[in-house]
Amino acid sequence: MPKPYPREFRDDVVRVARDRDPGVTVEQIAKDFGVHPMTLFTWLRQADVDAGVKPGTTSGESAELREARKRIKLLEQENEVLRRAAAYLSQANLPGKGSTRS
């Protein structure tokens, strides 16, 4: 997966695309900055969402969701380890099984 562009670069490219002269296309701006035109269109769409112009999930909310999903996955893994440990320990403590004591 390619390395993401820095936030400052994306913001600058979006600003240039928004302030472009009549007759200058988004494709030309994308080519000038060395990004794919669809990438620039995606950035423009996300900038509209972040500015509240269009409905959708803002960049901040997306980052928060990613972090929450990571945390949920970690907690689910911890619960699975604890569940297995409890099952193992309950089997080890059964009377008469592996124990020489009376």
C-alpha positions as CSV (number, residue, x, y, z in Angstrom):
1,M,0.0,0.0,0.0
2,P,1.5,3.4,-0.9
3,K,2.5,5.8,1.9
4,P,-0.2,8.4,2.5
5,Y,0.4,12.0,1.5
6,P,1.1,14.4,4.4
7,R,-1.9,16.4,5.7
8,E,-0.3,19.7,4.7
9,F,0.3,18.6,1.1
10,R,-3.3,17.4,0.8
11,D,-4.6,20.7,2.3
12,D,-2.5,22.7,-0.1
13,V,-3.6,20.7,-3.2
14,V,-7.3,21.1,-2.2
15,R,-6.8,24.8,-1.7
16,V,-5.2,25.2,-5.1
17,A,-8.0,23.1,-6.7
18,R,-10.7,25.2,-5.0
19,D,-9.0,28.5,-6.0
20,R,-8.3,27.5,-9.6
21,D,-8.8,29.8,-12.5
22,P,-11.7,29.2,-14.9
23,G,-10.7,26.7,-17.6
24,V,-8.2,24.9,-15.3
25,T,-9.4,21.4,-14.6
26,V,-9.0,19.3,-11.5
27,E,-7.2,16.7,-13.7
28,Q,-4.6,19.4,-14.7
29,I,-4.0,20.3,-11.1
30,A,-3.7,16.7,-10.1
31,K,-1.1,16.1,-12.8
32,D,0.8,19.2,-11.7
33,F,1.1,17.9,-8.2
34,G,1.7,14.3,-9.2
35,V,-1.4,12.8,-7.8
36,H,-4.1,10.7,-9.5
37,P,-7.2,12.8,-10.4
38,M,-9.5,10.4,-8.4
39,T,-7.3,10.9,-5.4
40,L,-7.8,14.7,-5.7
41,F,-11.5,14.3,-6.2
42,T,-11.6,12.1,-3.0
43,W,-9.7,14.8,-1.1
44,L,-12.1,17.5,-2.3
45,R,-15.1,15.4,-1.3
46,Q,-13.6,14.8,2.2
47,A,-12.8,18.5,2.6
48,D,-16.5,19.3,1.9
49,V,-17.5,16.8,4.6
50,D,-15.0,18.1,7.1
51,A,-16.2,21.7,6.4
52,G,-19.8,20.6,6.9
53,V,-20.9,21.3,3.4
54,K,-21.8,17.7,2.7
55,P,-23.0,15.0,5.1
56,G,-20.7,12.2,6.0
57,T,-18.0,11.0,8.4
58,T,-15.4,13.7,9.1
59,S,-11.7,12.9,9.2
60,G,-11.7,13.2,13.0
61,E,-14.6,10.9,13.4
62,S,-12.9,8.4,11.0
63,A,-9.7,8.4,13.1
64,E,-11.8,8.0,16.3
65,L,-13.7,5.0,14.8
66,R,-10.4,3.4,13.7
67,E,-9.0,3.7,17.2
68,A,-12.2,2.4,18.8
69,R,-12.2,-0.6,16.5
70,K,-8.6,-1.3,17.4
71,R,-9.4,-1.1,21.1
72,I,-12.5,-3.4,20.6
73,K,-10.4,-6.0,18.8
74,L,-7.7,-5.9,21.6
75,L,-10.4,-6.3,24.3
76,E,-12.0,-9.2,22.4
77,Q,-8.6,-10.9,22.2
78,E,-8.0,-10.4,25.9
79,N,-11.5,-11.8,26.7
80,E,-10.7,-14.9,24.6
81,V,-7.4,-15.4,26.5
82,L,-9.2,-15.1,29.8
83,R,-12.0,-17.5,28.7
84,R,-9.5,-20.1,27.6
85,A,-7.4,-19.7,30.8
86,A,-10.6,-20.1,32.9
87,A,-11.5,-23.2,31.0
88,Y,-8.0,-24.7,31.4
89,L,-7.8,-23.9,35.1
90,S,-11.3,-25.3,35.8
91,Q,-10.2,-28.6,34.1
92,A,-6.9,-28.7,36.1
93,N,-8.8,-28.3,39.4
94,L,-11.2,-31.3,38.9
95,P,-10.9,-33.8,41.7
96,G,-9.2,-37.1,40.8
97,K,-7.8,-35.9,37.6
98,G,-4.1,-35.8,37.6
99,S,-3.9,-35.5,41.3
100,T,-2.3,-38.0,43.7
101,R,-3.8,-36.5,46.8
102,S,-6.9,-38.1,48.4
